[in-house]
Amino acid sequence: MKDYTSNDIRNIGITGHGGTGKTSLTEALLFTAKVTTRLGRVDNGTTVTDYDEDEIKRKISINSALAFCDWKGLKINIVDLPGDANFFVDTQFSLLAVDNAVIVVDGVSGVKVQTQKVWDLAKEYQIPAIFFINKIEKERADFFAVQEEIKKKFSTAISIQIPIGSETRFSGIVDLVLNKAYEYADDETGSSVEIPIPDNLKEKVKKYREMLIEKVVETDDSLLEKYLGKGEVSDLEMQSALKKAVSERKISPILCGSALKNIGMFHLFEVITGLLPSPLFRQKITGKNAKGEDEFREQNGSAPFSAFVFKTLVDPHSGHISLFRVFSGTANSDLIVNNPAEGQNERLGHICFYVGKNAKAVSKVIAGDIAGVTKLKKTFTGQTLCDEKHPILLHSAKVAEPSIFFAIEPKTRSDEEKMSSAIAKLVEEDPSLKFSWDAETKESILGGAGQLEIEIDIEKLKRRFGVEVLLKPPHIPYKETIKARSQAQGKYKRQSGGRGQYGDAWLELEPVARGKGYEFLNKIVGGSIPRQYVPAVEKGVIEAMADGILAGYPVVDVRVSVYDGSYHDVDSSEMAFKIAGSMAFKNAMEQARPVLLEPIMNMEVVVPEECVGDIMGDLNSRRGRVHGVEPDKDNSVIKAEVPMAEMLKYAPDLKSITGGRGNYHMEFSHYEEVPAHLKDKIINETKKENLKS
């Protein structure tokens, strides 16, 4: 393999909405660069980057996948990214590792939700983006309508190509920069020849080329002055200004082609190598030093080592494979590096360049390059590796909280022993997964970005680790409390020959402010209950509070006072007074107007402005209280309080209402009394469930 320099490398993330043909585009690029000898198909499960069993089965990308090729002496690192919103976390981390984004747009359906999301990410990460309008060969494909939509939504976008023909007649492209036309072979080889610009396109070419020139010269004052004075600029001047404008994110070129027919790949490569910047364009990277202060580091081979792990793959046989980007210094096998997030050192194992699942061992990885390393023990997705003597913590992605949760339980005792460790491995691979134990409901809870993600992870548990589990809706952590003051006796007396058991306690219950918790007061006067037995009474109360009288939910926000009772010199014991305390509490609670409480969540729902009315109506139907609406860039943020019980299946409903353009965040706020018309239903359902179990 050629020894590339950092300037010889181009790192691109192929991204966009699901179903636009990103994996097919990757496949066509690898085939055109002669990395592969056949053009794989997603439908046949034969592509290089969709090699996982679940990806082949479902015909979608689930994981970020790495590949590389050589084009005219330059190394092109390609990261094929998932487009489904369930796996967006991969896109978030992977775009941090590349220098450029190729946003793929469907030539039929146009701009979709994820198009906007990946554009926003590229903008946030300050990496150049180009648009590739794919599937021009499809029925109803309309390049000109789609490119107008792209330009309307993304102000820096401008076409640098237009197609020759469309649908079944799509056969080539016109390069507006060079003002030349190219016809592609109709045999999927990806070869092309220059032809005269077709007569029926000459007017369009003139129009769109003028639009391109105007867009380019606006980014360069001296060129604009020349253009306004002479009315023209040379092709060389335009190409130079265009490259600079693309690197500075002032222009986002729009290209076109067909991944399935392998049309346009040659010219896409020419844009990648000719217009998109190398890793050295961003001369410095920013992170935090050991003191938490901003740290700037040169992006070159002589600076101290730093790298970012953007993907962790867990294989039950070979262990962890960590895909990483070197930002400075050089990575060598057996190099000792530091993970500042964990405060641990790691030894780099076998380093490889990957083409899908196929690995090519290498001795080193230079600054700006992307590779994979095996068997890191303490480093996972989103973390930094660096020189221990020159620590730096590189910026990482912020992972959204899970939007859907399930209670998960093992099918068998054998599954129970392996479940937690197996899920922990999945969490290492997928940072959007959250696994926790809910002490209140006594359930293991698995949360994720969407139901599809959870379903796939459950299949992985069975296939990779031999663990079978059941998914259920999680229980709502209801609680019980009282609304009135009451007094009651609890008397426990047993005589069965010999020494008996005797405990007698009078309790008073009072409601306290919501959220204040539990209070126990000793108001015994005159020794009606000996001092040593009072703690036993409280223990009985606490045990009784764990299972309320309405439906067995914990009791909260109550003050309990023991104020009277009696004892027996011989038969009284701590056990007897503990039982008496429990009996007295239950008796008193029955008289204190017990009620059921439900958790209320604070919510922020971010949606397009045109969806605000529908979302507010939906929240109201869920017994929510909307507190206000605030603007947020192109969206609106709806703030509300909604009962948790109404939000268990909110994610798919929000997606349906907003066309996938909405997202939300919620956190616990407080408890409120369940409305009377729902209380009996909840109590009856809980009792039925308890009888079954």
C-alpha positions as CSV (number, residue, x, y, z in Angstrom):
1,M,0.0,0.0,0.0
2,K,1.2,3.5,-0.8
3,D,2.5,5.7,2.0
4,Y,0.0,8.5,2.1
5,T,0.5,11.8,3.7
6,S,-2.2,13.6,5.7
7,N,-2.7,15.9,2.7
8,D,-3.4,12.8,0.6
9,I,-6.4,11.8,2.7
10,R,-10.1,12.6,2.2
11,N,-12.5,11.6,5.0
12,I,-16.2,11.5,4.0
13,G,-19.4,10.5,5.8
14,I,-22.1,9.3,3.4
15,T,-25.3,10.3,5.2
16,G,-28.9,11.3,4.7
17,H,-32.4,10.1,5.2
18,G,-33.1,6.3,5.2
19,G,-33.8,4.7,1.9
20,T,-31.9,7.3,-0.3
21,G,-29.3,4.8,-1.4
22,K,-26.3,5.6,0.8
23,T,-25.1,2.0,1.0
24,S,-25.6,1.6,-2.7
25,L,-23.6,4.8,-3.4
26,T,-20.8,3.4,-1.2
27,E,-20.9,0.2,-3.1
28,A,-20.7,2.0,-6.5
29,L,-17.8,4.1,-5.3
30,L,-15.9,1.0,-4.2
31,F,-16.6,-0.8,-7.4
32,T,-15.6,2.2,-9.5
33,A,-12.3,2.5,-7.6
34,K,-11.8,-1.3,-8.2
35,V,-11.9,-2.2,-4.6
36,T,-14.5,-4.8,-5.4
37,T,-15.1,-6.8,-8.6
38,R,-18.8,-6.7,-8.6
39,L,-21.6,-4.2,-7.8
40,G,-23.3,-5.5,-4.7
41,R,-27.0,-5.0,-4.0
42,V,-28.8,-4.1,-0.8
43,D,-31.8,-6.2,-1.9
44,N,-29.5,-9.3,-2.3
45,G,-27.6,-8.7,0.9
46,T,-24.3,-8.5,-1.0
47,T,-23.0,-5.0,-0.2
48,V,-19.7,-4.4,1.5
49,T,-20.8,-2.1,4.3
50,D,-24.2,-3.7,5.2
51,Y,-22.7,-7.0,6.3
52,D,-24.4,-7.5,9.7
53,E,-27.1,-10.2,9.8
54,D,-29.8,-7.7,10.9
55,E,-28.8,-5.3,8.1
56,I,-29.1,-8.0,5.5
57,K,-32.4,-9.3,6.9
58,R,-34.0,-5.8,7.2
59,K,-32.3,-4.2,4.2
60,I,-31.3,-1.1,6.2
61,S,-28.0,0.2,7.6
62,I,-27.9,-0.2,11.4
63,N,-24.2,0.4,12.1
64,S,-21.7,2.9,10.8
65,A,-19.3,1.0,8.5
66,L,-15.8,1.9,7.3
67,A,-14.3,1.4,3.9
68,F,-11.4,3.0,1.9
69,C,-10.2,3.2,-1.6
70,D,-7.6,5.0,-3.7
71,W,-8.5,7.5,-6.4
72,K,-5.7,9.0,-8.4
73,G,-3.2,8.6,-5.6
74,L,-5.4,9.9,-2.8
75,K,-6.8,7.7,0.0
76,I,-10.6,8.1,0.4
77,N,-12.0,7.0,3.7
78,I,-15.7,6.4,3.4
79,V,-18.0,6.0,6.5
80,D,-21.4,4.7,5.4
81,L,-23.9,6.0,8.0
82,P,-27.4,4.8,9.0
83,G,-30.3,6.9,7.9
84,D,-33.0,5.5,10.1
85,A,-33.8,7.7,13.1
86,N,-33.5,4.7,15.4
87,F,-29.7,4.6,14.8
88,F,-29.0,8.4,14.5
89,V,-26.5,8.2,17.4
90,D,-24.1,6.5,15.0
91,T,-24.3,9.4,12.6
92,Q,-23.7,11.9,15.5
93,F,-20.4,10.2,16.5
94,S,-19.2,9.3,13.0
95,L,-19.6,12.8,11.6
96,L,-17.2,14.0,14.3
97,A,-14.6,11.7,12.8
98,V,-14.8,12.9,9.2
99,D,-13.9,16.1,7.5
100,N,-16.8,16.2,4.9
101,A,-20.4,15.0,4.5
102,V,-22.0,13.7,1.4
103,I,-25.7,14.1,2.0
104,V,-27.7,11.7,-0.3
105,V,-31.1,12.9,-1.3
106,D,-33.7,10.7,-3.1
107,G,-34.4,12.1,-6.7
108,V,-38.1,11.1,-6.3
109,S,-39.0,12.0,-2.7
110,G,-36.6,14.9,-2.1
111,V,-35.6,16.4,1.2
112,K,-36.8,14.5,4.3
113,V,-36.4,14.7,8.0
114,Q,-33.0,13.2,8.3
115,T,-31.7,15.4,5.5
116,Q,-32.3,18.4,7.7
117,K,-30.9,16.7,10.8
118,V,-27.6,15.7,9.2
119,W,-27.3,19.1,7.6
120,D,-27.7,20.6,11.1
121,L,-25.0,18.3,12.4
122,A,-22.6,19.2,9.6
123,K,-23.2,22.8,10.4
124,E,-22.7,22.2,14.1
125,Y,-19.5,20.3,13.5
126,Q,-18.4,22.8,10.9
127,I,-17.6,20.3,8.2
128,P,-18.3,21.0,4.5
129,A,-21.3,19.2,2.9
130,I,-22.2,18.3,-0.7
131,F,-25.6,17.0,-1.9
132,F,-25.9,13.9,-4.1
133,I,-29.3,13.5,-5.7
134,N,-29.5,9.8,-6.2
135,K,-32.0,7.5,-8.1
136,I,-32.3,9.8,-11.1
137,E,-33.1,6.6,-13.1
138,K,-36.3,6.0,-11.1
139,E,-39.8,6.6,-12.3
140,R,-41.0,10.1,-11.3
141,A,-37.5,11.3,-10.5
142,D,-37.1,15.0,-11.0
143,F,-33.7,16.4,-10.4
144,F,-34.7,20.0,-11.1
145,A,-37.6,20.0,-8.6
146,V,-35.5,18.3,-5.9
147,Q,-32.5,20.7,-6.4
148,E,-34.8,23.6,-6.1
149,E,-36.1,22.2,-2.8
150,I,-32.6,21.7,-1.5
151,K,-31.6,25.3,-2.5
152,K,-34.7,26.6,-0.8
153,K,-34.0,24.8,2.5
154,F,-30.2,25.1,2.5
155,S,-29.1,28.6,1.4
156,T,-25.5,27.6,0.5
157,A,-26.6,24.8,-1.9
158,I,-26.1,25.3,-5.7
159,S,-26.0,22.8,-8.6
160,I,-22.7,22.1,-10.2
161,Q,-24.1,19.3,-12.3
162,I,-27.4,18.6,-14.2
163,P,-28.5,15.2,-15.6
164,I,-28.7,14.2,-19.2
165,G,-32.1,12.6,-19.4
166,S,-34.2,11.2,-16.6
167,E,-35.9,8.1,-15.4
168,T,-35.1,5.2,-17.8
169,R,-33.5,7.7,-20.2
170,F,-30.9,9.0,-17.7
171,S,-27.5,8.5,-19.3
172,G,-25.0,11.0,-18.1
173,I,-24.3,14.4,-16.6
174,V,-23.3,17.9,-17.6
175,D,-20.4,19.4,-15.5
176,L,-21.4,23.1,-15.0
177,V,-17.9,24.0,-13.7
178,L,-16.1,22.7,-16.8
179,N,-19.1,23.3,-19.1
180,K,-18.8,19.8,-20.5
181,A,-21.1,16.8,-21.0
182,Y,-20.4,13.2,-20.2
183,E,-22.2,10.1,-21.2
184,Y,-21.9,7.0,-19.1
185,A,-21.8,3.4,-20.4
186,D,-25.0,1.5,-20.0
187,D,-23.3,-1.6,-18.5
188,E,-22.7,-0.5,-14.9
189,T,-18.9,-0.3,-15.4
190,G,-19.0,3.4,-14.5
191,S,-17.0,4.5,-17.5
192,S,-17.9,7.7,-19.3
193,V,-16.9,9.6,-22.4
194,E,-17.1,13.3,-23.2
195,I,-19.9,14.3,-25.6
196,P,-21.2,17.6,-26.9
197,I,-23.8,19.2,-24.7
198,P,-27.2,18.0,-26.0
199,D,-29.1,20.7,-27.8
200,N,-32.2,20.3,-25.6
201,L,-30.0,21.2,-22.5
202,K,-28.0,24.1,-23.8
203,E,-30.4,26.7,-22.5
204,K,-30.6,25.0,-19.1
205,V,-26.8,24.6,-18.9
206,K,-26.4,28.3,-19.7
207,K,-28.9,29.3,-17.0
208,Y,-27.6,27.0,-14.3
209,R,-23.9,27.8,-15.1
210,E,-24.6,31.5,-14.7
211,M,-26.3,30.8,-11.4
212,L,-23.3,28.9,-10.3
213,I,-20.8,31.6,-11.4
214,E,-22.8,34.2,-9.5
215,K,-22.9,32.1,-6.4
216,V,-19.1,31.5,-6.5
217,V,-18.0,35.0,-7.2
218,E,-20.2,36.3,-4.3
219,T,-17.8,34.4,-2.0
220,D,-14.7,36.2,-3.3
221,D,-14.6,40.0,-3.3
222,S,-11.8,40.3,-5.9
223,L,-13.4,37.8,-8.2
224,L,-16.8,39.6,-7.8
225,E,-15.2,42.9,-8.8
226,K,-13.7,41.3,-11.9
227,Y,-16.9,39.6,-12.8
228,L,-18.9,42.8,-12.4
229,G,-16.3,44.7,-14.5
230,K,-15.7,42.1,-17.3
231,G,-18.8,39.9,-17.0
232,E,-16.8,36.7,-17.0
233,V,-14.2,34.7,-15.0
234,S,-11.9,31.9,-16.2
235,D,-12.7,28.3,-15.4
236,L,-9.5,28.1,-13.4
237,E,-10.4,31.1,-11.3
238,M,-13.9,29.7,-10.7
239,Q,-12.6,26.3,-9.7
240,S,-10.1,27.8,-7.3
241,A,-12.8,30.0,-5.7
242,L,-15.3,27.2,-5.6
243,K,-12.9,24.9,-3.8
244,K,-12.2,27.6,-1.2
245,A,-15.9,28.3,-0.8
246,V,-16.7,24.7,-0.3
247,S,-14.0,24.2,2.3
248,E,-15.3,27.3,4.2
249,R,-18.9,26.0,4.0
250,K,-20.0,29.0,1.9
251,I,-21.1,26.8,-0.9
252,S,-22.6,23.2,-0.8
253,P,-22.5,21.7,-4.3
254,I,-25.4,19.7,-5.6
255,L,-24.5,16.6,-7.8
256,C,-26.6,13.9,-9.3
257,G,-26.3,10.3,-10.4
258,S,-27.5,6.7,-10.0
259,A,-25.8,4.4,-7.6
260,L,-27.7,1.3,-9.0
261,K,-26.7,2.1,-12.6
262,N,-23.2,3.4,-11.5
263,I,-23.7,6.7,-13.2
264,G,-21.9,9.8,-11.8
265,M,-19.4,8.0,-9.6
266,F,-16.4,9.2,-11.6
267,H,-17.5,12.8,-11.3
268,L,-18.4,12.3,-7.6
269,F,-14.8,11.1,-7.0
270,E,-13.5,14.2,-8.9
271,V,-15.5,16.5,-6.6
272,I,-14.3,14.6,-3.5
273,T,-10.7,14.8,-4.5
274,G,-10.8,18.2,-6.2
275,L,-13.2,20.3,-4.0
276,L,-13.4,18.7,-0.6
277,P,-10.6,19.5,1.9
278,S,-8.0,17.2,3.4
279,P,-7.7,16.7,7.2
280,L,-5.1,19.5,7.2
281,F,-7.7,22.2,6.3
282,R,-8.7,22.4,9.9
283,Q,-5.3,23.2,11.2
284,K,-6.2,22.9,14.9
285,I,-8.6,20.8,16.9
286,T,-10.1,21.9,20.2
287,G,-10.6,20.0,23.4
288,K,-10.2,20.3,27.1
289,N,-7.0,19.8,29.1
290,A,-6.7,18.1,32.5
291,K,-7.9,21.4,34.2
292,G,-11.0,21.6,32.0
293,E,-9.6,24.5,30.0
294,D,-9.8,24.8,26.2
295,E,-6.8,23.1,24.6
296,F,-5.8,23.7,21.0
297,R,-3.7,21.0,19.2
298,E,-2.1,21.1,15.7
299,Q,-3.5,18.5,13.3
300,N,-0.3,17.0,12.2
301,G,2.0,14.1,12.8
302,S,4.5,15.9,15.0
303,A,2.0,17.0,17.6
304,P,1.2,14.8,20.6
305,F,-1.0,11.8,19.8
306,S,-4.8,12.3,20.0
307,A,-7.6,10.2,18.5
308,F,-11.4,9.9,18.7
309,V,-13.3,6.6,18.9
310,F,-16.5,7.0,16.9
311,K,-17.8,3.4,16.8
312,T,-17.5,0.4,19.0
313,L,-18.4,-3.0,17.6
314,V,-18.8,-6.0,20.0
315,D,-18.1,-9.4,18.5
316,P,-18.7,-12.4,20.8
317,H,-15.6,-14.1,19.4
318,S,-13.0,-11.4,18.6
319,G,-14.2,-9.0,21.3
320,H,-14.2,-5.2,20.8
321,I,-13.4,-3.5,17.5
322,S,-13.0,0.3,18.0
323,L,-13.1,2.5,14.9
324,F,-11.1,5.7,15.5
325,R,-9.8,8.8,13.8
326,V,-6.3,10.1,14.5
327,F,-6.3,13.9,14.8
328,S,-2.7,14.4,15.7
329,G,0.5,12.3,16.1
330,T,0.8,8.7,14.9
331,A,-0.8,5.5,16.2
332,N,1.3,2.3,16.3
333,S,0.5,-1.2,17.5
334,D,1.5,-1.7,21.2
335,L,1.4,2.1,21.8
336,I,0.4,3.0,25.3
337,V,-2.3,5.7,25.2
338,N,-4.5,7.3,27.8
339,N,-8.3,7.5,28.0
340,P,-8.8,10.8,29.9
341,A,-12.5,10.2,30.4
342,E,-11.8,7.0,32.3
343,G,-8.4,8.0,33.8
344,Q,-7.0,4.7,32.4
345,N,-4.2,3.7,30.0
346,E,-4.8,1.3,27.1
347,R,-2.4,-0.6,24.9
348,L,-3.3,-0.5,21.2
349,G,-3.7,-3.9,19.8
350,H,-3.8,-4.9,16.1
351,I,-4.5,-1.9,14.0
352,C,-6.3,-2.4,10.7
353,F,-7.8,-0.5,7.8
354,Y,-11.3,-1.9,7.1
355,V,-13.4,-2.4,4.0
356,G,-16.7,-3.5,5.6
357,K,-15.9,-6.5,7.7
358,N,-12.6,-7.2,5.9
359,A,-9.5,-6.0,7.7
360,K,-6.0,-5.2,6.4
361,A,-3.4,-5.1,9.2
362,V,-1.2,-2.0,9.2
363,S,1.8,-1.0,11.4
364,K,0.8,2.7,11.9
365,V,-2.0,5.2,11.3
366,I,-1.0,8.8,10.6
367,A,-2.7,12.1,11.6
368,G,-5.9,12.5,9.6
369,D,-6.4,8.8,8.9
370,I,-9.2,6.4,10.1
371,A,-8.7,2.8,11.2
372,G,-9.8,0.2,13.7
373,V,-8.1,-1.4,16.6
374,T,-9.0,-4.6,18.5
375,K,-9.5,-5.4,22.2
376,L,-9.5,-2.0,23.9
377,K,-10.8,-2.9,27.3
378,K,-11.8,0.4,28.8
379,T,-12.6,2.7,25.8
380,F,-15.9,3.0,24.1
381,T,-17.8,5.2,21.6
382,G,-17.3,8.9,22.0
383,Q,-14.1,8.7,24.0
384,T,-10.7,10.1,23.4
385,L,-7.3,8.4,23.3
386,C,-4.2,10.6,23.8
387,D,-0.6,10.9,24.9
388,E,-0.6,10.5,28.6
389,K,1.9,13.3,29.0
390,H,-0.2,15.6,26.9
391,P,-3.8,14.9,27.8
392,I,-6.7,16.3,25.8
393,L,-10.4,15.5,25.9
394,L,-11.8,15.9,22.4
395,H,-15.4,17.1,21.9
396,S,-17.9,14.3,21.7
397,A,-21.6,14.1,20.7
398,K,-24.5,14.6,23.1
399,V,-26.7,11.6,23.0
400,A,-30.4,12.2,23.4
401,E,-32.3,10.5,26.2
402,P,-34.2,7.3,25.2
403,S,-37.7,8.0,23.8
404,I,-39.1,4.6,24.5
405,F,-38.8,2.2,27.4
406,F,-39.6,-1.5,28.0
407,A,-39.5,-3.6,31.1
408,I,-37.3,-6.6,30.2
409,E,-37.2,-9.9,32.0
410,P,-35.4,-13.2,31.3
411,K,-37.3,-16.2,30.0
412,T,-35.4,-18.7,32.1
413,R,-33.1,-18.9,35.1
414,S,-30.2,-19.5,32.7
415,D,-31.1,-16.3,30.8
416,E,-31.3,-14.4,34.1
417,E,-27.7,-15.2,34.9
418,K,-26.4,-13.9,31.6
419,M,-28.9,-11.1,30.8
420,S,-27.2,-8.1,32.6
421,S,-23.7,-8.8,31.2
422,A,-25.0,-9.4,27.7
423,I,-27.0,-6.2,27.7
424,A,-24.0,-4.3,29.0
425,K,-22.1,-5.4,25.9
426,L,-24.9,-4.0,23.7
427,V,-24.8,-0.7,25.6
428,E,-21.0,-0.5,24.9
429,E,-21.8,-0.9,21.2
430,D,-24.8,1.5,21.2
431,P,-24.7,4.6,23.4
432,S,-28.3,5.4,22.8
433,L,-29.3,2.3,24.8
434,K,-29.9,2.7,28.5
435,F,-30.3,-0.2,30.9
436,S,-31.3,0.3,34.5
437,W,-33.0,-1.2,37.5
438,D,-36.1,0.5,38.8
439,A,-36.1,-0.1,42.6
440,E,-39.7,1.2,42.9
441,T,-41.3,-1.1,40.3
442,K,-38.6,-3.8,40.8
443,E,-38.1,-4.1,37.0
444,S,-35.1,-4.1,34.7
445,I,-35.7,-1.2,32.2
446,L,-34.3,-1.0,28.7
447,G,-34.6,2.3,26.9
448,G,-33.7,3.3,23.3
449,A,-34.2,5.7,20.4
450,G,-37.1,3.7,19.0
451,Q,-39.0,0.4,19.0
452,L,-37.0,-0.9,15.9
453,E,-33.7,-0.4,17.8
454,I,-35.0,-2.3,20.8
455,E,-36.3,-5.2,18.7
456,I,-33.0,-5.5,16.9
457,D,-31.1,-5.5,20.2
458,I,-33.4,-8.2,21.6
459,E,-32.5,-10.3,18.5
460,K,-28.8,-9.7,19.0
461,L,-29.1,-10.9,22.6
462,K,-30.4,-14.2,21.4
463,R,-28.1,-14.6,18.4
464,R,-24.8,-13.4,19.9
465,F,-25.1,-14.3,23.5
466,G,-27.8,-17.0,23.7
467,V,-30.0,-14.9,26.0
468,E,-33.8,-14.8,25.5
469,V,-35.9,-12.1,27.1
470,L,-39.5,-10.9,27.2
471,L,-40.5,-7.2,26.7
472,K,-43.4,-5.6,28.5
473,P,-44.6,-2.1,29.1
474,P,-43.0,-0.8,32.2
475,H,-45.1,-0.4,35.3
476,I,-46.0,3.1,36.4
477,P,-44.5,3.9,39.9
478,Y,-47.8,4.9,41.4
479,K,-47.9,5.8,45.1
480,E,-50.5,6.1,47.8
481,T,-51.2,8.8,50.4
482,I,-53.9,10.1,52.6
483,K,-56.1,13.3,52.6
484,A,-57.4,13.3,56.2
485,R,-56.3,12.8,59.8
486,S,-57.2,9.5,61.5
487,Q,-56.5,7.4,64.6
488,A,-56.5,3.6,65.0
489,Q,-55.4,0.8,67.2
490,G,-53.3,-2.1,66.3
491,K,-53.4,-4.9,68.9
492,Y,-51.5,-8.2,68.4
493,K,-52.2,-10.9,71.0
494,R,-51.3,-14.6,70.7
495,Q,-51.4,-17.3,73.3
496,S,-50.4,-20.8,72.4
497,G,-49.1,-22.3,75.7
498,G,-46.1,-21.0,77.5
499,R,-45.0,-17.4,76.7
500,G,-47.3,-15.5,74.3
501,Q,-47.0,-12.5,72.1
502,Y,-48.6,-9.1,73.1
503,G,-48.3,-5.7,71.5
504,D,-50.7,-2.8,71.5
505,A,-50.2,0.6,69.7
506,W,-52.4,3.6,68.9
507,L,-51.3,5.6,65.9
508,E,-52.4,9.0,64.5
509,L,-51.9,9.7,60.8
510,E,-51.8,13.1,59.2
511,P,-51.2,14.2,55.6
512,V,-48.2,16.4,54.9
513,A,-47.2,18.6,52.0
514,R,-46.7,16.8,48.7
515,G,-43.1,15.6,48.3
516,K,-42.2,16.1,52.0
517,G,-42.0,12.3,52.6
518,Y,-42.5,10.5,55.9
519,E,-42.3,11.6,59.5
520,F,-42.6,9.4,62.7
521,L,-43.2,11.0,66.1
522,N,-43.1,9.5,69.5
523,K,-45.8,11.0,71.6
524,I,-45.9,8.3,74.3
525,V,-46.5,9.8,77.8
526,G,-46.4,7.9,81.0
527,G,-44.8,4.8,79.6
528,S,-47.9,3.1,78.1
529,I,-45.4,1.6,75.7
530,P,-41.8,1.1,77.0
531,R,-39.2,3.1,75.2
532,Q,-37.4,0.1,73.8
533,Y,-40.5,-1.0,71.9
534,V,-41.2,2.3,70.1
535,P,-38.5,1.6,67.3
536,A,-40.3,-1.7,66.7
537,V,-43.6,0.1,66.2
538,E,-41.9,2.3,63.6
539,K,-40.4,-0.7,61.8
540,G,-43.9,-2.1,61.5
541,V,-45.2,1.2,60.1
542,I,-42.4,1.4,57.5
543,E,-43.1,-2.2,56.4
544,A,-46.8,-1.4,56.1
545,M,-46.1,1.7,54.1
546,A,-44.2,-0.3,51.5
547,D,-47.6,-1.9,50.4
548,G,-50.5,0.5,50.6
549,I,-54.1,-0.6,51.1
550,L,-55.5,0.6,47.8
551,A,-53.4,-1.4,45.3
552,G,-50.2,-2.2,47.2
553,Y,-48.2,0.9,46.1
554,P,-45.8,2.6,48.5
555,V,-47.3,5.2,50.9
556,V,-45.8,8.7,50.9
557,D,-46.3,12.1,52.4
558,V,-47.6,11.1,55.8
559,R,-46.9,11.9,59.4
560,V,-47.3,9.0,61.9
561,S,-47.5,9.5,65.6
562,V,-47.6,6.8,68.2
563,Y,-49.4,8.3,71.2
564,D,-50.8,5.4,73.3
565,G,-50.8,1.6,73.8
566,S,-50.2,-1.1,76.3
567,Y,-47.8,-3.9,77.0
568,H,-47.4,-7.1,79.0
569,D,-44.5,-7.7,81.4
570,V,-43.9,-11.2,80.1
571,D,-45.5,-11.5,76.6
572,S,-44.5,-8.2,75.0
573,S,-41.6,-8.3,72.5
574,E,-40.2,-6.2,69.6
575,M,-41.8,-8.6,67.1
576,A,-45.2,-8.2,68.7
577,F,-45.0,-4.4,68.7
578,K,-43.7,-4.4,65.1
579,I,-46.8,-6.4,64.1
580,A,-49.0,-4.1,66.2
581,G,-47.5,-1.0,64.5
582,S,-48.2,-2.5,61.0
583,M,-51.8,-3.3,62.0
584,A,-52.5,0.1,63.4
585,F,-51.1,1.9,60.3
586,K,-53.3,-0.1,58.0
587,N,-56.4,0.4,60.2
588,A,-55.7,4.2,60.4
589,M,-55.1,4.5,56.7
590,E,-58.5,3.1,55.8
591,Q,-60.1,5.9,57.7
592,A,-57.8,8.7,56.4
593,R,-59.3,9.0,52.9
594,P,-56.5,7.2,51.0
595,V,-55.8,8.3,47.4
596,L,-53.6,7.2,44.5
597,L,-50.8,9.4,43.2
598,E,-49.2,9.3,39.8
599,P,-45.9,10.7,38.5
600,I,-46.1,13.9,36.5
601,M,-43.4,14.7,33.9
602,N,-42.0,18.0,32.7
603,M,-41.9,17.9,28.9
604,E,-40.3,19.9,26.2
605,V,-41.5,18.9,22.7
606,V,-39.6,20.4,19.8
607,V,-41.6,20.5,16.6
608,P,-42.0,22.5,13.4
609,E,-44.2,25.6,13.8
610,E,-47.0,24.2,11.6
611,C,-47.3,21.2,13.9
612,V,-47.8,23.2,17.2
613,G,-51.6,23.1,17.2
614,D,-51.8,19.3,16.6
615,I,-49.2,18.6,19.3
616,M,-50.9,20.8,21.8
617,G,-54.2,19.1,21.1
618,D,-52.6,15.7,21.5
619,L,-51.0,16.7,24.8
620,N,-54.3,18.0,26.1
621,S,-55.9,14.6,25.2
622,R,-53.2,13.0,27.3
623,R,-54.3,15.0,30.4
624,G,-51.4,17.3,29.8
625,R,-51.1,21.0,30.8
626,V,-49.3,23.2,28.3
627,H,-47.4,26.0,30.0
628,G,-46.2,27.8,26.9
629,V,-44.6,27.8,23.5
630,E,-41.2,29.3,22.7
631,P,-39.4,29.8,19.4
632,D,-36.2,27.8,18.7
633,K,-34.5,28.5,15.4
634,D,-36.9,27.0,12.8
635,N,-39.0,25.1,15.4
636,S,-41.2,25.7,18.4
637,V,-40.6,24.3,21.9
638,I,-43.8,23.3,23.7
639,K,-43.4,23.1,27.5
640,A,-46.0,21.0,29.3
641,E,-46.7,18.8,32.3
642,V,-48.1,15.3,31.4
643,P,-48.8,12.2,33.5
644,M,-46.2,9.5,32.9
645,A,-48.9,6.9,32.2
646,E,-49.9,8.8,29.1
647,M,-46.4,9.0,27.7
648,L,-45.3,5.3,27.4
649,K,-46.1,5.2,23.7
650,Y,-45.6,8.8,22.8
651,A,-42.6,8.5,20.5
652,P,-44.4,6.7,17.6
653,D,-47.3,9.1,17.9
654,L,-45.1,12.1,17.8
655,K,-43.4,10.7,14.8
656,S,-46.7,10.2,13.1
657,I,-48.0,13.7,13.8
658,T,-44.8,15.5,12.8
659,G,-43.7,13.2,10.0
660,G,-40.6,12.3,12.0
661,R,-39.6,16.0,12.5
662,G,-40.4,16.2,16.2
663,N,-38.4,15.2,19.3
664,Y,-39.0,15.5,23.0
665,H,-37.4,15.4,26.3
666,M,-39.0,14.6,29.6
667,E,-38.0,14.3,33.3
668,F,-39.8,13.7,36.5
669,S,-41.5,16.7,38.1
670,H,-43.8,15.7,41.0
671,Y,-46.7,13.5,42.0
672,E,-50.4,14.4,41.7
673,E,-53.6,12.7,42.7
674,V,-55.0,10.4,40.1
675,P,-58.5,11.6,38.8
676,A,-61.4,9.8,40.4
677,H,-62.6,8.3,37.1
678,L,-59.3,6.6,36.6
679,K,-58.4,5.5,40.1
680,D,-60.7,2.5,40.4
681,K,-59.6,1.3,36.9
682,I,-55.9,1.4,37.9
683,I,-56.6,-0.3,41.3
684,N,-58.6,-3.1,39.7
685,E,-56.0,-3.7,37.0
686,T,-53.2,-3.8,39.5
687,K,-55.0,-6.2,41.7
688,K,-55.7,-8.5,38.8
689,E,-52.0,-8.4,37.8
690,N,-50.9,-9.2,41.3
691,L,-53.2,-12.2,41.4
692,K,-51.7,-13.5,38.2
693,S,-48.2,-13.2,39.5
